[in-house]
């Protein structure tokens, strides 16, 4: 059972311009550069542990990856450290919103 919330690709759009949320792409920088959700920042999963203490505790952290599995692992780690976290189900492959930036 998950102890943090998961959200659908339809629901993430309401967080894109929300000043109380930070959208984090946990894929590699190269993948992020090819495409990402608007206003997201990239912190690859392998580097996330070094960033735990730098993450804003007053924001909702919304995580996504390619298909959803890695962001669930990252969300669990952040939740266990006391952060408010949501994970995007289906990752960027499942994203159906209007805020996809591609190169």
DOFI-216759 format. One line per 4 residues: number of its first residue (from 0); their letters; for each residue x, y, z of N, C-alpha, C. Coordinates in pm, whole numbers, always signed. Example, Ala and Ser with C-alpha at 12.3 -4.5 7.8 and 13.67 -1.06 7.14 Angstrom:
// DOFI-216759
0> AS> +1319/-569/+780/+1230/-450/+780/+1320/-330/+780; +1285/-225/+708/+1367/-106/+714/+1290/+3/+787
***
This chain:
// DOFI-216759
0> XXXX> +84/-118/+0/+0/+0/+0/+89/+126/+0; +56/+219/-85/+132/+343/-94/+92/+438/+17; +189/+510/+68/+162/+606/+175/+160/+749/+122; +175/+763/-8/+169/+894/-71/+69/+884/-185
4> XXXX> +30/+997/-236/-74/+1001/-339/-15/+982/-479; -89/+914/-563/-56/+908/-705/-159/+992/-778; -118/+1050/-890/-211/+1130/-968/-208/+1084/-1114; -317/+1110/-1181/-329/+1072/-1322/-271/+1181/-1411
8> XXXX> -250/+1147/-1536/-197/+1245/-1630/-293/+1362/-1650; -420/+1339/-1629/-517/+1449/-1641/-502/+1548/-1526; -465/+1497/-1410/-461/+1581/-1291/-332/+1662/-1275; -225/+1623/-1341/-99/+1694/-1321/-104/+1836/-1379
12> XXXX> -184/+1858/-1482/-191/+1992/-1544/-229/+2101/-1444; -308/+2068/-1344/-349/+2171/-1248/-234/+2213/-1157; -124/+2138/-1158/-8/+2173/-1075/+100/+2249/-1152; +92/+2254/-1282/+200/+2311/-1364/+228/+2456/-1329
16> XXXX> +127/+2535/-1306/+147/+2677/-1271/+118/+2706/-1124; +105/+2602/-1045/+75/+2615/-903/+205/+2648/-827; +209/+2761/-763/+329/+2804/-690/+355/+2721/-565; +260/+2638/-527/+276/+2552/-409/+325/+2412/-446
20> XXXX> +359/+2393/-575/+403/+2262/-622/+533/+2273/-702; +612/+2168/-695/+735/+2158/-772/+731/+2026/-847; +734/+2032/-979/+730/+1911/-1061/+873/+1869/-1091; +905/+1744/-1060/+1041/+1693/-1074/+1042/+1572/-1167
24> XXXX> +1122/+1583/-1272/+1145/+1473/-1366/+1267/+1397/-1313; +1253/+1269/-1283/+1363/+1192/-1227/+1438/+1109/-1332; +1413/+1138/-1459/+1487/+1071/-1567/+1623/+1139/-1585; +1704/+1086/-1674/+1834/+1143/-1705/+1818/+1277/-1778
28> XXXX> +1919/+1363/-1766/+1915/+1496/-1829/+1890/+1487/-1980; +1951/+1390/-2043/+1937/+1373/-2189/+1791/+1348/-2228; +1724/+1265/-2150/+1582/+1237/-2175/+1497/+1361/-2149; +1530/+1433/-2041/+1458/+1555/-2005/+1470/+1659/-2116
32> XXXX> +1589/+1673/-2173/+1610/+1771/-2280/+1527/+1739/-2404; +1505/+1612/-2433/+1426/+1573/-2550/+1278/+1608/-2532; +1226/+1584/-2412/+1088/+1618/-2382/+1067/+1617/-2231; +982/+1706/-2187/+947/+1713/-2045/+817/+1791/-2028
36> XXXX> +761/+1780/-1910/+640/+1855/-1877/+681/+1997/-1842; +609/+2091/-1896/+637/+2233/-1875/+656/+2266/-1727; +753/+2351/-1697/+788/+2398/-1563/+850/+2291/-1474; +877/+2173/-1527/+943/+2069/-1448/+1093/+2099/-1438
40> XXXX> +1153/+2049/-1332/+1298/+2051/-1321/+1347/+1908/-1328; +1471/+1890/-1362/+1526/+1755/-1373/+1624/+1728/-1260; +1594/+1624/-1184/+1687/+1572/-1085/+1687/+1420/-1106; +1786/+1369/-1180/+1788/+1224/-1207/+1783/+1142/-1078
44> XXXX> +1717/+1029/-1086/+1697/+943/-969/+1828/+914/-897; +1935/+888/-972/+2064/+854/-910/+2121/+971/-830; +2083/+1094/-863/+2134/+1212/-794/+2038/+1265/-688; +1920/+1209/-684/+1816/+1258/-594/+1857/+1249/-447
48> XXXX> +1925/+1143/-410/+1963/+1126/-269/+2049/+1242/-219; +2135/+1295/-305/+2220/+1408/-266/+2139/+1536/-249; +2019/+1541/-306/+1936/+1660/-305/+1829/+1658/-195; +1816/+1547/-123/+1708/+1534/-24/+1699/+1653/+71
52> XXXX> +1810/+1695/+125/+1807/+1802/+223/+1788/+1941/+161; +1799/+1950/+29/+1783/+2079/-39/+1641/+2100/-92; +1560/+1996/-89/+1425/+2005/-142/+1339/+2094/-53; +1252/+2176/-114/+1165/+2262/-34/+1058/+2181/+39
56> XXXX> +1051/+2198/+167/+954/+2123/+247/+815/+2188/+247; +807/+2311/+198/+678/+2380/+198/+602/+2364/+67; +653/+2282/-25/+587/+2260/-153/+545/+2114/-168; +447/+2091/-252/+409/+1955/-291/+507/+1914/-400
60> XXXX> +575/+1803/-382/+668/+1753/-483/+595/+1653/-571; +592/+1680/-701/+525/+1592/-795/+631/+1530/-884; +643/+1399/-878/+750/+1329/-948/+697/+1251/-1067; +778/+1247/-1172/+747/+1160/-1285/+876/+1109/-1348
64> XXXX> +862/+999/-1421/+974/+939/-1492/+922/+895/-1630; +981/+793/-1687/+940/+747/-1820/+803/+680/-1817; +787/+581/-1730/+663/+504/-1726/+597/+497/-1587; +662/+546/-1486/+600/+553/-1354/+669/+478/-1243
68> XXXX> +748/+377/-1274/+810/+295/-1171/+917/+366/-1089; +1007/+434/-1156/+1116/+503/-1087/+1063/+617/-1002; +964/+688/-1052/+910/+799/-973/+838/+748/-849; +781/+629/-854/+720/+571/-734/+827/+542/-628
72> XXXX> +941/+489/-671/+1052/+464/-577/+1101/+595/-516; +1118/+696/-600/+1165/+826/-552/+1063/+889/-458; +936/+878/-490/+830/+934/-405/+831/+868/-268; +850/+737/-264/+857/+666/-136/+974/+718/-52
76> XXXX> +1089/+735/-114/+1206/+785/-42/+1180/+925/+16; +1123/+1012/-65/+1095/+1148/-18/+985/+1150/+88; +883/+1070/+69/+776/+1060/+169/+833/+1015/+303; +921/+915/+299/+982/+863/+422/+1067/+968/+493
80> XXXX> +1109/+1070/+420/+1189/+1179/+478/+1101/+1299/+517; +970/+1281/+508/+879/+1384/+558/+825/+1482/+455; +848/+1458/+328/+798/+1549/+225/+656/+1514/+184; +583/+1612/+135/+451/+1589/+75/+478/+1559/-73
84> XXXX> +441/+1438/-114/+480/+1389/-246/+360/+1330/-320; +362/+1347/-452/+266/+1282/-541/+346/+1226/-657; +307/+1111/-708/+375/+1048/-821/+278/+1036/-938; +326/+1070/-1056/+245/+1062/-1178/+239/+918/-1226
88> XXXX> +120/+862/-1230/+102/+726/-1280/+122/+723/-1432; +196/+626/-1478/+219/+611/-1622/+333/+695/-1675; +390/+781/-1590/+503/+863/-1632/+473/+953/-1750; +579/+1000/-1813/+561/+1091/-1926/+499/+1019/-2046
92> XXXX> +517/+888/-2055/+455/+811/-2164/+303/+814/-2152; +252/+824/-2033/+108/+828/-2012/+50/+967/-2008; +137/+1069/-2016/+91/+1206/-2005/+9/+1246/-2127; -111/+1297/-2103/-202/+1335/-2211/-238/+1483/-2208
96> XXXX> -166/+1560/-2128/-199/+1701/-2113/-145/+1787/-2226; -164/+1915/-2213/-125/+2012/-2315/+8/+2080/-2287; +82/+2032/-2191/+202/+2103/-2147/+330/+2021/-2166; +339/+1951/-2278/+457/+1873/-2308/+550/+1957/-2395
100> XXX> +672/+1976/-2348/+771/+2050/-2426/+865/+1950/-2491; +877/+1959/-2624/+960/+1864/-2700/+1061/+1938/-2786; +1173/+1876/-2807/+1275/+1931/-2898/+1295/+1839/-3014
***
